[in-house]
Structure formats: C-alpha cells, structure tokens
Amino acid sequence: MLPVDNRLLNLQIYKLLQCIHQKDKKQIEKLVQNGFPNLINFTEPVEGYSALHLACIKNDTDMCSFLLEQGAHPDVQDKMGCTPAMKAAELGLELVLDLLVKAKADMTAVDNEGKGVLFYCILPTRRHYRCMQIALDYGADVNNCTTDGKPVFLQACEQAHDIKEICLNFLERGANPNARDPATGRTALMEAAREGVLELVRGLLERGADVNLFDLERHSAAHFAAKGGFFEILRIISAYNGDLGLIAMNGNTPLHYAAEGGFADCCKFIGQRGCDPTWTNLLTKTPRAVAREGGFKAAAAELRKIEDTFMKQSKPGAKEDNPCWALRLYDWSLEHQAALRKAFEAVDQGDGTVAKDDFISVIQKQCAFVDIEQIQTIAEMHEGSPPEGINTEEFFKGSKYLQKSCLITSFGPKGKKGKKGKKRRGKRGIAIPVPICVVPKSACPRREDGFPVYMIEAVQNVADSYHYNRDRPSAHPVHNDRAWYIDEPRKMYMNINYLVRAGDILSLQKAFEEGVQVDTKDKYYKTPLMAACASGNIDVVQYLLEKGADVNATDNFMWTPLHHACYNGHLDIVELIVKAGAAVDAPAIGNATPLMRAIEICRLDIVYFLIDAGADIQTTNSNGKNALDIAKVFADSRIIDLLQNKLENLPEVPEKKEAEKGKVVKPKSPSTPMPVEVQAVKKEPSQVSLPVVERSILEKTTHSLKDSVIYLNSLITSGATKRDDIAFKPRKIWAPEATTEELVRKQELLRERFALDGHSESFTTPFNRKVME
C-alpha cells in the first residue's frame, strides 16, 4: 500500500469544503469519484469539520441530502467529538436534524466530554425544543451524563425558568427525579426550586424526588425556595413532609434567607412550620436581625410575632396550639385535594359527609407521615356531637384543627378596610361603559404590505448644510445637485397623527394621493382632524377640510374635533370648523358638550363664540349639571356672569316644547346651508365652475387639428413619434424648504395665537394640571 500524501489529502479536503460553500455538486462528484478514497468522510486538520459538518452548519438541507447519497457517514466526529447531529441541534436546525436521524444517525453518540445530543438542545427557543423532541423520538438517552457525572436533566433544570417545557418533557420521558451533580451535590429539585418553576417542582415530587436531600454546603430545596421568595414552592415542600428548619454549613436556615430577601409571607410560613426563629448563624445573627439590617420592616414584624409564639411554646408544660404534623397534614391535603375529593366521593354518604372509619382509612392510605392516632384526633374534631359523619369541606378548610393565622387564606395581600362614615344619600351615578382606549390588533385594518392603515410614509428632505443654504435656494432644479452625491434615505413610516402634529403637509398629501382615507383613525380612535384641532395647527386643519374631513367624526369617548379644539383653547380653529358645519351641541360619552369643555379651561372668548353660534346653555351632562354649574366648579367669575346673563335673558319656552328640552341636540344635517367660503373649500377641484371666457378657450382647444386622426397618421408615417426626447429631467425635484425668516415668522404667529388669553407660558388643560400635581 502506498503512503498517504497528507498535503495532497488536505488540499482535496479544503477543495471539497470550498465546493460545498459554492454548492458545486458536479465538482463534488468528481472529487468523490477521483480523489482519495472515502474523501467525503475525511475531516480538515484545524477544527476537524467534515463535508457533512459544514453542510449542517450552513443549514443546507439539499446539500446534506446530496452528501448522504454520495456516502457521507452521519456520525463522523470533529476534534471535539461532535457529530453533525450535535451541530444541528446546537444551532436549532430541526430540518437538518430530521434529515440526519432518517439517515440513521446515532442519537446515543457522545463527544469528548461525554455529552450527548440532548446537551446541545438546552437552549430557550422553539427550534431547540423541536430538536429535543426529534432526538428523544429516535432514541436519545434522557439520563445521559458527562464524564464528570453531571446528568443532562440536571443541566436543564439549572435553566428551568427559560426552558420549562424541555425540563417537563425530560421528566415525562423518564428522567431520574433524583439526578445529582457530584461536583456540587445539588439535585434537580434544588435547581428547580432555585429557578422558581412551580410545575417542575411539583412534577419532581410527584415522581418521588427526595425533598430533604442537601448539597455539599447543606443547602436543601427549602433554602433555595426561601432565598427566591417562592411561597408556593415552600408550601409544596411542606406538603411532601419537607424539613423547613434544616441548618446549612454557614448556620443559615431557610428563615434566614427569607428574611434576607424581605419576604414577609415566606418568613411567616417557615416560622409556623417548625423553623427555629431564634437560631443564630455563624455571624451570630438571628433572622429578625437580618431583616432589620436589610430594612424590611414587614418581615421583621412577622419574625417578631413568630419569636414570641416560639418562646411561649418553648416553656415547660405549654400546650402546642398548632402541631407541626397538623400543619403538614393541612398543606398535604391542599396539595392533594383533587385526589382526596375523588376518594371521598367513593365513600360519600350522600350529604357531603363521610363516615369516621372511611375518613380514617382514606387519609391513612394516602398520607404516609401521619399515624393512626393523629388521624383519629382530626376525625374527632370534625365529628359533631351526634356522630353523623365528617364534612369534607370543613376538613379542607382546616379551621377545626388549626388557628386562623396558619390557614392559607391568611397569606397574601390584604385589602384595605373602608373608612367608616356617613352613607351617601340618593342614587349613585350610572356607570357608563367606556370602551378600551386602544384598537385591538385583530380589529386594526392593514394594507397589503402589512402596515396599519394609519402608518404612512414620511417625506424626508436630506439636509446638506455644507453645500446648500435654505435662505438662498436654487433658482433652477439643475443647480440643486444634491441628489447626485447624497444617498437616498430609507423609507420611514410614521403614525399619520404624528405628522399632523408636526405640520407635515407634504407627507399627508402623498398619503392621500396613494389612497389613504382622510378620516383614518389611529389605534387611539383619533382622526387626523382631531389631532390637528388638539395641536392647534390651523394650516393642517384647513388642508384637511379641503380634503373633505368629517367635522363631526367621533373617537372612543364620542369627542368630536370641536371638543378637542375647545378643550385645548384654539379659538381660530373653533371658528373654522363651526363654519365648516360642526355640531356645536355634539354630546360626548358623558353628554358633555364643546361649550362645557371651553368652560373647563376658562376661555371666555370661546364660550362667547359658541353661545353666539347657537350652543344650548341649558343642556345637562350625565351628572345633571348644566354649563352654569360647571362654571361655578371652575370658579371663573367672567364666565359665570356671562352664563347667568344669558340664562336670565332666555325667551320663555312653550309648554309643548319643554318635553323636548332634555333631548340631545343632533348634529346638523348635510342639508344645512354652509357659508360661501366654506362651500368653496369643500368642493373638489373638478367641481369648481370656470368663467365663461375660460370655457370658450377650453372648447376651442378640444377641437384643435392635433387631435384629428389624419394629422396623427401623418406623424407616424413621417417618423416623428420615434424621435428621442432630449429634454433634461432632474434626477430628483426637492420639496421647497422654508427659509429661516419664514420659520421665525411661523413661530411668531403661533405665539400670537396662544397669547390670546394672556397666559401662553403657563397654559395647561385640567387633565395636564392634575397629572403635573
């Protein structure tokens, strides 16, 4: 046999790997047929990757199938002993792993550290969970251990909070519930308790895990549960006869760790279940001293009560009110309540009670840590004076044989007691059903590209301060050559109401040209016109009215744009939308009108305008208050005087119309005549009538010679239609940017508008005032 040329072999291996990168199947076939024998299973000298390793890492299922057909072995190992299946499982490539197991990859193979494929599935993703299921279905060892003796189930329990489903699946597939790490002495139960996974702790104890085992530092599962403040896990440990008073090597009991974290309920529970509250650790500190050092007053108070109870019961001859066996029986009965109810139903006497002998036999059969005498004592406490049977519901409550402070109902947050005082007279206000303030995702309409309809593309102007000055714009598009050296920005989608508040009319215009409805509502049920009225941008309001925005649209609180304009104090916008046909007496969800919103912010000018526009000052809200009552609450003497004067000068209402006074004023119908200027705004450009002179010009141009068929045919035969258009077209026409002078003037106008009431700097709505306070 000729000696092997290692250099040539390595070159062929790297060539093969390069062909896999390039997906060159023809070249791979040539190398396999004409290269070194079994080349496809050789590994490169650095990492030890074979051809199948590389294809698996690249998640190339087609290449993996091709290599397996060419004779690649699915169990070839790299320098760390990892097989392609382990690499696929580590990366969560379930399709590749499924392909390998169907090619009879060995799921019991281990690497140099003794780790099987399941060790590589322990990651918190759905793909790794599916890889774990595939490996278990094809024979992976659920009790696989490393060369150091650490089981795979224990390593999974160390991350149980993130991979709870994987741990529970291991347990269902037969993992050892007493799996233990020889290096630390910790068990799977300890790790599950440390992670705080209640379902896993319950599953381990149901399958026989030893609850009282401790690690090399004498820490038990109760120590870890107390350190994390996991009250339910402590309760389950007690239900399975766990020792809550075990002392660790550092002298700490579970009560010390609960006090260190300030978990008052855990301290109370552990102290009642038999842990010595006066025990001092190696630092000579009791649990109460630890709680006081941490500043946990509630935990320290509970520990003080526990110490007092413990000292009373430690005296000679003292009667034990709550025996430890009775407390554990109570915890056990709550944990196994479903099974006990089923057993009691089998011997039920028909009235929810069971006979004393049947009760004793059921408890004795299912609970191993109580003796017959203790069960008889419990039965006698529940049996009445005429022995008619034992009520099982009373047994589950535990109030017959334990004090109230030891019952599970005494733990957890307690509700505040109501203050005693005089009862309110009269009927309470009717609770108005307010809808949820956010549109559900399922109900939100979406475009074809998946975005919500209220998300529109924002027009972006790329600034170039080095070559372009906004105060001296280019006289011609040719002069502005920014488009040639500035990259086109990526598309940016924004909420349409954000652009309305910013006054971005260009973006709105583009959106409406693309088919976006002008009355589109965002997830807070607000239309663009509402946002513009609330922000005080009159230019955007005018633009939206030109586009046909509905001035009487309502949000989830039945507020119209007029409500928003009045509540934010924009008189000019109020005048504009009232002229556009807004209903001045539109009722909100609490029957509040725009007039009441203007009264709340103490704007006399808006109140005066609304009254002149026909607002009804006698309308009442859901609390029965009219405009004058609300004005007295907000204590603006000017508005109070105005409303009183208007009420005194009101004409008398005939008796027939008094019954219609309380009815809600309906919005103005479309037939209501609008002012001439608003009608001109509402009309579409195509509907605007043209002067007679312009009509005659248009009529003449429509019958020109250029539209005749003979003239067009002559152009085609002469070749005029094939001429190249050499007219210059700019690469991009930039939107005109406002100059500095225009921006300053805009700010001055805004300041003048907001200063109408004399308090532009400190103006806030009642809602914002309450939030600031």
N, C-alpha and C positions, 0 to 999 in steps of 0.2 A: 504494500500500500504506500502511495506517495505521500510525503509530508505535506501538511496543510500550510499554505501561504497565508498567514494571518493578516498581512497588509491587504492582499487582494480580497480576502474574505470581508474585512471591514469596509473596503471600498464598495463591494457589492451590497453589503447591508445598508450603508448610507444611501446608495443609489436607489435601493428598494424603498427606503423610507421617504426619499425625495419624490419618488413616483406616487407614493400614497398621498403626499401633500398635494401633488398636482392632479391626482385622480386619473393617472395614465394607466389604464388597465392593460393595454396592449404591451407596454414596456414591462409591466409586472409579469405578464405571462412569459415573455421572453426570458426575463431574469430567473423565473422559477424553473423554466424548462432547460435553459442553457447554463445557468450559474452553478454554484456549489450545490451539491445535493442537500435537500431539506433546508435551503436558504430561508424559506419563509418563516421558519421557526427559530432562526438564529437571533440573538439579541445584540444590540450595539454596545460597545465597551464602556460607556460612561454611566448611563442610568440603567442600562440593561433592558431597554424597551425593544420589543419585537414589533413586527409589522402589525399584528393584531392589537397590541397595546396602543399603538399610535392611532389606528383607525377608531378604537373605542374612545380614546381621549378626545378625538375630533368629532365624536358623535355622528359618525358617518355610517349609518346602518347599511347602505348599499355596498360600501367598500368592505364592511365586516362580512357580509354575506358572500361577497366575491372571494375574500381571503379564505374563508372557511371552505368554500368549494375548491380552492386551489390546494387545500391540505393543511391549512393553519391549525395548530393544536390550541383548543380553547383554554388549556391550563398551563401554558408556558408562563414562567415567573421571571420577574426582573431581579435586580440585585438586592432589593428589599424583600423579595419573596412574594410580591403582589402579582396576582393573576389579572388578566383583562377584566374578569368579572368584578374584582375588587375595585379596580379603577372606575368602572362604570357605576358601581354602587356609590363610590365616594363622590362622584360628580352628579349623582342623581339621574343618570341616563337610563330610564326604565325600559325604553325600546331596545337599546343595545343589550342590556342585561337579559331581557326576554329572549333575544336572539341567541345569546350565548348559552342560556340554560336549555334551549331547544336543541342546541348543538352538543348537549350532554356535558356541559361544563360542571366540574366538581364543586358543589357548594360547601363541602366539608374541608376544602383545602385551607391551609393556614400560611401566614407569612413567617418571616424570620422571628417575630416576636410572639408567635402563636396566635395571632388574631385571625379569625375567620372573616367571611364576607359580611356578617352581621355587624361587626365593629365599625365597618365603613358606612353603614346605613344610619348611624346615630347622629342625625342632623335634623333640625326643626323645619323641614319642608315637606310638602305633599309628595314630591317626587321621590324623596328618600323613603317616605312611608310606603310607597308602592314598590320600590326596590326591595324593602324589607319583606313585604308580603310575597314577592316573587321568590326571594331566596328561601323563605320558610316553606313555601309550597313545593320546592324542589330539593328539600332535604337538608337545609342548613341547621346546624346544631344550636339550639337555643340556650344550651348550658355550656357553650364554648368558653374556655378560659385561656388567658395569656400564659406565657411561660412563667410569669411571676405568680400565677394562680388567681388573677383577677377575673371574675366572670363578666360576660358581656351584659348580662341583665343588671348587674351592679353598676356598670359604667353608664348604662341607660338611665338608671334611677338617679344618678348624680345630676342629670339634666332633665329630671322628670317634669319640671314646670313648663319646659318648652316642647317636650316630646312625650306628653302624657299618653297619646294614643299608641305610640310604639311600645311603651312600657306595659300598658294593659294588654297589648297583643302578645308580647313575650310571655306574660303571666298566663294568658289563656292557652298558649301553645305548650305549656308545661315547664316554664322556667322555675328554678328552685327558689321558693319564697324565702329561704334562709341563706341565700347567696351572700358570701362574705369575702372581704378583701383581706388577705393575710397580712399585708403591709400595715394597715391601719386598724384592722379588727372591726370595721364598720360593716353593717349588714344593709341589705336592700331596704328594710323597714326604716332604718335610721336615715338613709338618704331621702327616702320618700317623705318622711316627717320633716326633715330639714328643708325640703323644697316646698312643703305645704300642699301636696297633692292629696286631697281627701279620698278620692276614688281609689287611688293606688294603695293608700294605707289600708283602706277597708278591704280591698281585694287580697292583699298580703295576709292580713289577719284572718280572713275567712278561709284561706288555704293553709293555715297552720303555722304562720310565721311566729317565732318566739318573741314575745313582746318585751321580755325582761333581759334580753342579751345586752351586753355593753361592749364598747370598743376598748382599745388598749389604754385609753385615758379614763375609763369607767364612765363614759357618757352613754346613756341609753336613748331610745327613741323619744322618751318623755323630755329629756334635756333639750333635744333639738327642736321639738314642737314648742316648748316653752320659750326657747330663745327667739323663735319666729313669731310668737304670739298667736299660734294656730289653736284656737279654743276648741273647735270641733274635733281636731285630731287628738287633743288631750282627752276629750270626752270618750272617744273610741278606744283609746289606750286603757282608760279606766274601765270601760265596759268589758274588755278582754282580760281583766284582772292584772293590769299593768301596775308596777310599783312606781308611784309618783314621788317617792321620798328617797330614791337612790342617790348616794353621795359620790361625786366624781373625785378624781385624784387631786384636783385643786380645791376640794372642800365645798364646791358649789352643788346645791340641789337644784332641781327644776324651778323651785320657788325663787332662787337667786337670779336665774336667767329671766324669768318672767318679770321680776322687779327691776332688773337692769333695763329692760325694754319699756317699762311703764305700762304693762298690760294688766289693768286692774281686774278684769274678769278672770284672766288666767290665774292671777295671784289668789283670788277668792276660791276658785275651783280647786287648785292644787292644795291650798291650805286646808280645805274641808275634806279632801280625800287622803289625808294622813301624812302629809309632809310636815316636818318639824319647823315651825316658823322662827324658833329661837336658835337654830343651828348657825354657827359662825364658820366661815370659810377660812382658808389659810391666811387671808388678810384681816382676819378677826372682824368680819362684818356680817351682820345679820341681813336677811332680805330687806327689812324695813330701812336699814341704814343705806343699803344700795339704792333703794328707790328715792330716799331723800337726797342722796348725792346727785342723782340724775334730775332732780326737780319734778318728780312725778307725784303730785300731791294725792291724786285719786288712788294710785296704787299704794302709797304709804298709809292712807286712811284705811284701806281694806286690810292691809297687813297688821295694822294696829288692832283691829277687831279680831282678826284671827289669833293674834298673840294672846289677847285677853281670854278668848274661848279656850285656847290650848292650856293656859295657866290654870283656869278653873277646873278643867277636866283632869289635869295632872295631880290635883290634890288627892290625898288618900281618902277613899270612900266616896268620891264623886261619881255621880251617875252619868254615863255616856248617853247623851240625847240622840246623837246621830252616829251609830256604829259604822265602822269602815266597811264591814261586809254588807250592811244595808245600803250604803251609798253606792257600792259597786253593783249590787243587785239592781238598784234603780237605774244606773247607767246601762247595765246589760239589758234590762227589759226595754228601754227606749231604743237601743240599737237593734234588738231582735224583735221589735214589735210586730212586724208582719208575720213572722213565723209563729210567734206566740198566739196571735189572734186566730190564725188558721187552726192551731192545735186546740184552742179554747172553743172554737166553733164546733169542733167534732164532739165535744162533751157538753155543749150548751144545754141548759135546762129549758130553753125557750123564752126566757125573760131577760136575757143578757147576763145571767149568773151561771156559775158552775159550782158543783159540789166541792166540799172541802177536800175530800180524798182525791178527786180528779185534779184539782188545782195543785195539790202537793206532788202528784205523780208527774204532771206536765213540767213543773219547774225543776223537779229533781232529775228528770230525764234530759233536759236541755241545758241546765246550768250546772257546771261541774264544780264550782268553787264555793258553793254553799251546802251545808249539811242539812239533814232532815229536821233537826231541832230548830234551826234558824227559819226554815220554810214553814214549819208549824207555827212559829211565833208570828210570822207575817200573815198566815191564814187566820189566826185567831183575832188579829187586829182588824181584819176586813170582814169578819163574820159578825152579823148582828146578834142582838140578844136572843130573839128566836132564830135558831140556826136554819136559815132558808137558802143559803148559798153565798158565794163571793162574787161581788160585782167586779168584772174585769176592768171596766173603765176606771173605777176607783183605784185599782192596783196600778194601772199605768200612770195615773196622776201622781202617786207616791205621797199624797198629803196625809195618809193614815199612819204611816210609819216613819216619816221624815218631817223635819221642820220646814217651814215655807222658804227660808233663806237658802236651803240646799237644793230646792227644786230647780229644774232647768228654766222655768219661767221667771226666776229671779235674776237671771243673767241677761246681758244685753242692754241697749239704751232704754232709758225710761222716759216716758212722755211727761211734758211739763204740766203741772196742775194749773187749771184755770183760776184766775183771781176771783175771789168772791165779791159780789157787788149787786147792785140793783139790776133786776131783769129789765130788758128793754121792752117797752110797750109798743103796741102797734105791729103791723105786718112788716116783715123784713123785705128788702128789695129783691126783685125777681132776678135770679141768676141767669144772665144772658149767655148762651153757648157761644163762646168765641172760638173760631176755627184755628187750627195750628198755623203759626205765622210763617212757616216755610213750606213751599210746594214740595210734596214728596217726589223723589227721583223718578218713581214709576209713572207719575202723572205729568211730568215735565215733558212737553213736546220737544223733539230733537230734529235736526236737519239730517240730510243724507250722510254728511261726514261725521255724524255722531255728536256734534256740539249742541248744547241747548240753543233754542232759537234766539234767546236774549244775548248770546255771546256773538259779537260782531267783530269784524276785522278793523283794527285801528290804523288809520293812515298815518305813516311815520315820515317826517321830514328829517333827513340826515343833516345835522349841523356841521358846518366846516368853518370854524371861526378864523382859521389861518388864511383862507383864500376867499371867503365870502363874507360880506358885510350886509346885515339886514337893513341898515339905514340907506344903503346905496345898492338897490337891487339891479340886476342886469336889465339893460334896455331891450334885449332880444334873447330868445331861448338859446341861440347859438353861443352867446357869450358865457352862458352858465354851463360849464363843462364838468360839474361835479359828478355827473353820472358815469364818467369815464374812469375816474380814479377812486370812487367810493363804492364799497361793496353794498349790494342791495340788502337791506336788513331782512331778517326772517319775519314771517308773518306773525303778528301778535293779535290775539283775540281777547277782547275785554267785555265786561258787562256793559250793555248799552246805556244803563243809567249812570255808570261812572263817567262815560264820555259826555253824557248830557250835563252832568255837574261841572265837568271841565270845559264845557262850551265848544266841544269839537264838532262843529257842524259839517266839516268835510267827511269825517268818518260816518256820520249819520246819513249824509247824502249818498255816499257809496252804498251803505247798507240798504237804504230804501230803494235804490236803483236795482239792487240784486234781489229784491222781492221780500225784504223783511217788513212785517206789518208795523205801522206806526204806533199801534196800541199794544205792542208786545209787552207782556208782563214778565218781570224777573221772578226769582224764587221767593221774593217777599211781596208778591202780588202788586208791585208798583209799576205803572206805565211810565214811559219817558216824559209825558206831560206832567205827571205828578212830581217826578224828580226835578224837573225844571222849575215848577212852581215853588217847590220847597227850597231849592237852592237860590232862587231869585235871579235866574238868568233870563232876562226878558227877550234877548235876541233869539235864544233857543225856543222860548215859548212861541214867539211869532212864527218862527220857521215850522214848528210842529203844527201850529194851527193852519198854516198854508198847506201842509201835507194832509190835512183832514183829521187831525187827532180828535178823539171824542172828549169833549169838555165835561161830560157827566159820567165818565167811567169811574168805577169804584174799586177799592182794594179790599183786603180781607176784613177791615174794620168799617167798611162802607164809606170811607172817606173819598170825596171827590177831589179833583185838582184845586177847586176853590177852598176846600177845607185846609189843604196844605199851604196854599198861598196866604190865607188869613192867619193861620197859626204861626207862620214864620214872618208875618208883618210886611208883606210886599204889596203896597197899595197899587202901584202901577200895573202889576200882574193881575191883581184882583179886578181892576177896571177893564183890562184887556179881555180876560176870559168871561166876565159878565157880559160884555158887549158881544162876545162870540156865542152866547146862548147858554151859559152855565146857570143851573138852577140855584137861586140864592137861598132857598129853604131846603136844600137836599139834606135828609136826615142820615146821620151816621148810625153805627150799631147801637148806640145808647140814645138815639133820637136827638143828638146834638147837631145843631146847625152851624154853618160857617160864621154866623153872627156871634154865637157863643164862643167859638174859637178866637175870634177877634177880641171879645171882651176879656178872655183869659189872659191875653198878653197886653191888655190895657192900651190898645191902639184906637184912640178916639177917631182918627181920620177914617180908618177902615169901617168902624162901626157906623159913622155918619153916612159913608158912601153906601153901605149895604142897606141901611134904612131907606135912603132915597131911592135905591134900586128896587125896593118892594119887599124887603125882608120882613117877616112876621115877628114882631117882638113879643107876641103872646104865646108862641109855641113853647111847649114844655118838653123836657127830656124825660128819660125813663125814671128819674128820681122825683119827677113832678115839679122841677124848678124851671122857671122861665128866665129870659135874658136879664131881667132886673135882679132876680135872686142871685144869679151867678155874679153879676156886677157887685153886689153887696159883699159876696165872699171875697172877691179880689180887691175890694175897697179902693176903687178909683172914683173919686168924687165927681170928676168931669163926666164920666160915662153914666154914673148913677143919675146925675141931674138931667142929662140928655134923655135917658130912657124914661125917667119919671115925667118929664115934659111931654114926650111923645105919647105915653100912656094916658096922660090927662087930656090930651087933645085928640084922642082917637074918636072917630064917629061912633055912635051907638049902633050895635049890631041888632038887626031884627031877630025876633024870637025864632023864626023858622030856620035861620042860619046859625043859631047858637049850637045846634047839634053837630054841625059840620066844622065847628071851630077846632076841635081836638084832632081832626083828621090830618094826616101827614100831607104836606104840600107836595104834589107830584112835580117832577121836573118838567120844564117847558117842552112842549111837543115840537117836532120839527117844523110844524106849520107856523110857529111863532115868527113874526117878521123880524129880521135882523137889521141892524144899521147898514147903510150902503157900503161903508168902508170894509166892514167885516165880510159882507157878501162878496166883495171883490177879492178878498183874501181867500175865501173858501173855494172859489171857482178854480177849476183846473185850467192850465194854460190853453188846452184845446177848446175850452168853452168860452173863453173871453172873446167878446164881439170886437170886430175890427171896424175902423172907419170906412166910409163909402169909397174914399179915394184908394185906400189900400186894397179893397175888394176888387176894384176895377183893374188894378195893376196885376193882382194875382190871376184874375180871369184871363188877362191878356197873355201872361206868361205860360199859362197852361196850354194854350193853343199855338205855341211857337213852332217854327219849322224843325227844330231839333227833335221834336217828339214824333215826327212823321216816319213811317216805315221806309219810304223811298230814300229819305236822307240817311237813315241808319244803314240800309243796304249798301249805299254808295261808300260809306265809311269803311264797311267790311271789305268790299272789293278793292278799295284803294290801299288797304293795309294800315289804316290809321289806328285801328284798335290794337295792333301789335306793337306799337311804339312803347319803349321803356320810359317809365316815369322817373325823371332825374331830379324831381323836386326834393329839396333837403327836408328830412324829417328828424327832429331831435331825438336822441335816444330816450330821454325822459323829460317830461314837462313838469317842473316842480311847482307845487302849490305856492301861491303868493304868501310870504310871511309878513306878519305885522312889524312895522318899524318900531323903534324904541319910543318915538313920540306917540304913536298910536296906542302902544301898551300903557304908557303913563296916563294918557287921556282916558283910557278904559278904566283904570284904577280910580281916577278922579270921579268919573261918573258913578262908579259903584259906591264910592264913599259918600257922594252927594245923595244917592238913593237911600242908603242905610242911615243917613243922618237926618232923615225927615222927622223922626220922633225925638231927636236930641240926645240919644244915648247909644251911639253906634259902637262905642268901645265895650260897653257892659251889657249889651242886649242879649238876653237868653230867653228861651221858651220855658214855660213852667216845668216841663219834663226835664230839661237840661239843668235847671236850677236845683231840682230835687236830687239829681244824680251827683252834682257837684257838692251838695251838702253832705 
